């Protein structure tokens, strides 16, 4: 009995170690693969397509929607891409506001070659924006950057380089570790992983606080779904309350996927204000 009990204890201890070791290794060494999985590759119907080489067998694709002019919105999608969807749900509304859309697809997304890595992403996108500035009428410093989910963090990071007229975001997390913890919480068997030191395991936590301090004069508006489970509402509300320069707009009943849709009227009013004057008017959701 004693031997059997010891064997069971050793087995349980080994399983416990494996339970925590596997996610720890994935967070440390496979975050790129975890982030950029299940990307879409739907057919698209842009007015013009630009492909910018950013490395060996890697490119960023930028699609133009609307007639080329200097009043432009540069759009940054989430981890899955999905330009075929945004062509119907978002870009026509942006065009109706009087702007042309330049939509960025990261390596591996929607026909862009290669694969994205988090540590390269900002420089990859910056190269594409530089190309736009040289090859199109779009002037980044006179544009509005629009980002969703992961693209919201990308939009802020690029704003710190190009200082656009304004930044409009939705579905944001204060940091990457918060997204990871939210994923653990949504999966019953993974909830114990919340005990892991996630922030320490990540190569970069992509904290918004570190980015917005570089944008003291750039208006930033954030729409957040109150039912968002991917980038949960409450941590973002708390973060925004500590950053009074950020305009934070709660969207009642909205999830991670549809805050920009359920809050459409206020979202478009904010966009028009940013395009016109570099500041967003107050509106209700």
Helices and strands as residue ranges (DSSP letters): H 2-29, H 31-35, E 48-55, E 58-65, E 72-76, H 83-89, H 91-96, E 100-105, H 118-135, G 140-142, E 144-148, H 150-162, E 166-170, H 176-186, G 188-195, H 198-201, H 208-212, E 219-225, H 233-241, E 246-251, H 259-262, H 264-277
